[in-house]
């Protein structure tokens, strides 16, 4: 039975999930309140990234349930989950390499009219000024750090309430990492109605200490 507390945005009950019928996570439970920032940590291979993929419905659920805002999301498609207000920042393959940077941004803003989309892209460029020089460039030609910036910009552009982040600062220098951390903090500090909820996978203690209100350790 799911929790009745309206402050709970995500509830995971007795989740067993993995690939090809082989579970990576077993009997996992988690309650996430609106506006919380939860760090998922643990040894390699323990299922941290698998957890995020399963919430976004990219992994097979063998047993258990996932509720988002009181709605069961088992067996929904990633596109349906996205429309419900969940955004996923992948550690790899987060951008469409054959499309231009602008086309990637437009795709992340699917569903809004052209005027609103252009305004949103202008806002994103204000946050990520480097992107202004890449708009016509094919995303696959960007460096790893540049692709990471683009992926973060695509995440911020979405009107999502729950952000799933898989090592968002991986491959970035300290300056760019601090910029991203500030953006995340700013979104956490918004008023209760518009604040984001974060679940992020991270190994770096300094980033966990700056962002996390709670820490969930997954043991192998």
VMD Tcl script that draws the C-alpha trace (Angstrom):
set ca {
  {0.00 0.00 0.00}
  {1.32 3.42 -0.92}
  {1.86 6.25 1.55}
  {-1.02 8.72 1.92}
  {1.20 11.71 2.79}
  {0.71 14.31 0.00}
  {4.25 15.56 0.67}
  {5.69 12.28 -0.69}
  {6.60 12.72 -4.36}
  {8.17 9.29 -4.92}
  {7.65 5.96 -3.18}
  {9.51 2.77 -4.03}
  {8.19 -0.45 -2.48}
  {10.10 -3.75 -2.33}
  {11.70 -3.10 -5.71}
  {13.64 -5.85 -7.48}
  {14.95 -4.84 -10.89}
  {17.72 -5.49 -13.39}
  {18.48 -6.68 -16.87}
  {17.27 -9.81 -18.66}
  {15.52 -11.17 -15.59}
  {18.66 -11.02 -13.43}
  {18.09 -8.65 -10.48}
  {20.66 -5.96 -9.70}
  {18.61 -4.44 -6.88}
  {16.45 -6.56 -4.59}
  {13.79 -5.54 -2.06}
  {14.71 -1.86 -2.26}
  {12.52 0.71 -0.50}
  {12.65 4.50 -0.57}
  {10.40 7.43 0.35}
  {11.20 10.82 -1.16}
  {9.49 14.03 -0.01}
  {8.97 17.06 -2.23}
  {12.01 19.33 -2.29}
  {14.40 16.75 -0.89}
  {17.86 16.11 -2.29}
  {18.98 12.50 -1.85}
  {22.43 11.19 -2.72}
  {22.63 7.58 -3.85}
  {26.06 6.14 -3.16}
  {27.78 2.78 -2.76}
  {30.33 0.53 -4.47}
  {30.50 0.03 -8.23}
  {27.99 -2.52 -9.45}
  {25.67 -2.12 -6.48}
  {22.81 -0.82 -8.63}
  {22.92 2.96 -8.20}
  {22.51 3.81 -11.89}
  {20.10 0.88 -12.31}
  {17.84 2.50 -9.71}
  {17.59 5.75 -11.67}
  {17.00 3.89 -14.93}
  {14.24 1.86 -13.33}
  {12.47 4.93 -11.97}
  {12.59 6.31 -15.53}
  {11.28 2.95 -16.81}
  {14.42 2.00 -18.72}
  {14.98 -1.20 -16.69}
  {12.85 -4.26 -16.09}
  {10.91 -4.38 -12.82}
  {10.85 -7.95 -11.61}
  {8.89 -7.20 -8.45}
  {7.66 -4.25 -6.45}
  {6.07 -0.89 -7.23}
  {7.08 2.69 -7.95}
  {4.61 5.49 -7.25}
  {5.13 9.05 -8.48}
  {2.78 11.60 -6.90}
  {0.55 8.72 -5.88}
  {0.36 7.23 -9.39}
  {1.77 3.78 -10.13}
  {4.33 4.19 -12.93}
  {5.27 0.53 -13.45}
  {5.11 -0.34 -17.16}
  {4.82 3.25 -18.34}
  {7.14 4.36 -21.15}
  {10.01 6.81 -20.54}
  {8.12 9.38 -22.63}
  {5.06 9.02 -20.39}
  {7.23 9.34 -17.29}
  {8.85 12.47 -18.73}
  {5.44 14.05 -19.38}
  {4.47 13.34 -15.75}
  {7.34 15.57 -14.56}
  {10.43 13.38 -14.19}
  {13.68 14.32 -15.94}
  {16.69 12.00 -16.24}
  {20.31 13.09 -16.61}
  {22.31 10.13 -17.92}
  {26.02 9.75 -17.26}
  {26.54 8.73 -20.91}
  {24.57 9.07 -24.15}
  {22.54 11.95 -22.74}
  {22.60 13.93 -26.01}
  {21.74 13.08 -29.60}
  {25.16 13.08 -31.25}
  {23.93 13.45 -34.86}
  {21.80 16.50 -34.11}
  {22.99 20.06 -33.60}
  {23.17 21.56 -30.13}
  {20.11 23.69 -30.85}
  {18.17 20.66 -32.11}
  {19.01 18.87 -28.87}
  {17.65 21.80 -26.86}
  {14.50 21.94 -29.00}
  {13.88 18.22 -28.41}
  {14.16 18.70 -24.65}
  {11.47 21.40 -24.95}
  {9.03 19.25 -26.91}
  {5.39 20.15 -26.30}
  {5.60 23.95 -25.97}
  {4.98 26.55 -28.67}
  {7.74 28.17 -30.70}
  {7.65 31.52 -28.86}
  {7.93 29.91 -25.42}
  {10.62 27.56 -26.71}
  {12.77 30.42 -28.01}
  {12.41 32.28 -24.71}
  {13.40 29.13 -22.84}
  {16.50 28.67 -25.01}
  {17.49 32.28 -24.29}
  {17.16 31.58 -20.55}
  {19.30 28.45 -20.91}
  {22.02 30.36 -22.77}
  {22.07 32.88 -19.91}
  {22.79 30.02 -17.51}
  {25.20 28.28 -19.90}
  {26.79 31.08 -21.97}
  {29.26 28.73 -23.70}
  {26.35 27.08 -25.49}
  {25.66 30.22 -27.54}
  {28.73 29.44 -29.64}
  {27.76 25.82 -30.20}
  {24.15 26.09 -31.36}
  {24.87 25.11 -34.98}
  {27.53 22.56 -34.06}
  {26.82 18.83 -34.25}
  {26.62 17.53 -30.68}
  {28.81 14.55 -31.49}
  {31.71 16.92 -32.19}
  {31.62 18.41 -28.70}
  {34.14 17.40 -26.06}
  {33.03 15.25 -23.15}
  {32.76 18.25 -20.85}
  {30.82 20.22 -23.46}
  {28.36 17.36 -23.93}
  {27.93 17.26 -20.16}
  {27.07 20.97 -20.19}
  {24.57 20.44 -22.99}
  {22.97 17.53 -21.14}
  {22.61 19.64 -18.01}
  {21.11 22.48 -20.05}
  {18.58 20.04 -21.53}
  {17.67 18.90 -18.03}
  {17.23 22.43 -16.67}
  {15.12 23.35 -19.70}
  {12.50 20.74 -18.87}
  {9.54 21.64 -16.68}
  {10.15 18.68 -14.37}
  {9.56 18.33 -10.63}
  {11.84 15.33 -10.01}
  {15.39 15.28 -11.36}
  {17.30 12.00 -11.59}
  {21.02 12.76 -11.95}
  {23.70 10.16 -12.64}
  {27.06 11.70 -11.66}
  {26.25 15.10 -13.22}
  {29.75 16.57 -12.71}
  {31.70 13.59 -14.09}
  {34.41 14.75 -16.52}
  {34.06 18.43 -15.62}
  {36.73 20.72 -14.26}
  {36.23 22.29 -10.84}
  {34.96 25.61 -12.27}
  {32.20 23.98 -14.34}
  {31.33 21.65 -11.47}
  {30.77 24.61 -9.18}
  {28.52 26.27 -11.77}
  {26.35 23.15 -11.98}
  {26.22 22.78 -8.20}
  {25.04 26.40 -7.91}
  {22.30 25.77 -10.49}
  {21.14 22.71 -8.57}
  {21.19 24.60 -5.26}
  {19.23 27.48 -6.79}
  {16.52 25.07 -7.95}
  {16.37 23.48 -4.50}
  {15.93 26.90 -2.88}
  {12.88 27.90 -4.92}
  {9.56 28.19 -3.14}
  {7.77 25.00 -2.17}
  {5.53 25.00 -5.24}
  {8.37 25.25 -7.80}
  {11.32 23.66 -6.01}
  {12.90 20.59 -7.56}
  {13.36 17.22 -5.93}
  {16.76 15.63 -6.62}
  {17.88 12.03 -6.53}
  {21.50 11.87 -7.62}
  {24.21 9.23 -7.91}
  {27.57 10.53 -6.76}
  {30.96 9.34 -5.47}
  {32.52 12.73 -4.70}
  {32.16 13.49 -1.00}
  {32.43 17.26 -1.47}
  {29.48 17.29 -3.89}
  {27.40 15.02 -1.66}
  {28.09 17.32 1.30}
  {27.03 20.39 -0.69}
  {23.82 18.99 -2.18}
  {22.41 16.10 -0.18}
  {19.88 16.40 2.61}
  {19.85 12.63 2.89}
  {22.23 9.86 1.84}
  {21.13 6.42 0.71}
  {23.91 3.81 0.63}
  {23.30 0.79 -1.60}
  {25.40 -2.18 -0.59}
  {26.61 -4.71 -3.16}
}
mol new
graphics top color blue
foreach p $ca { graphics top sphere $p radius 0.5 }
foreach p [lrange $ca 0 end-1] q [lrange $ca 1 end] { graphics top cylinder $p $q radius 0.2 }
display resetview
